[in-house]
């Protein structure tokens, strides 16, 4: 069974940093693109970033470029999102998702809440 | 990056059918047969219901079906059941990595 478990969310002050983790199991993690998708309170889904199988390609939504870094450790079956210079607009539940290709996500974690507030 | 356009709400009575639309452009929905639909219950993670316009992942009831015409994709839920009440989001491969704004489906 595919499992994705996010961790690392919490309350952070504006301008602060946070690192999210996603532990994957039940599938060949190193063979798949992996993505982060977020959802602000009461809002819709927003794609944030993704990375290819070996981490050599990384793509970001414009609003997080230069502030967020996606990475992965295939030896640990883990996906990460380093988030710097956080603002209130980054407050959201962050999901990691397995990308089955063509911008389609067949497995999602339960999400981790990031709240940016003073 | 513009989101795909979905109606904010849809509704139907148990046993009825309801269709939710997702309108994009020739650069996304109209240009590729890679439209997906997700179901999200409150407080839960999204669940893939339809991929590649009309394919269902294992375990998704055949009451859920997808189609596309031009720049508009559609999700049809037949034989509505109480548990179908949820938010539904579309996505499409294309120039922008965006989702639809979401549609709240209410079962009356």
Interface residues (C-beta under 8 A of the other chain):
Chain A: X37 X44 X45 X46 X47 X50 X59 X61 X62 X95 X100 X102 X103 X104 X105 X106 X107 X108 X109 X110 X111
Chain B: X1 X3 X32 X34 X36 X38 X45 X46 X47 X48 X51 X52 X57 X89 X91 X92 X93 X94 X97 X98 X99 X100 X101 X102
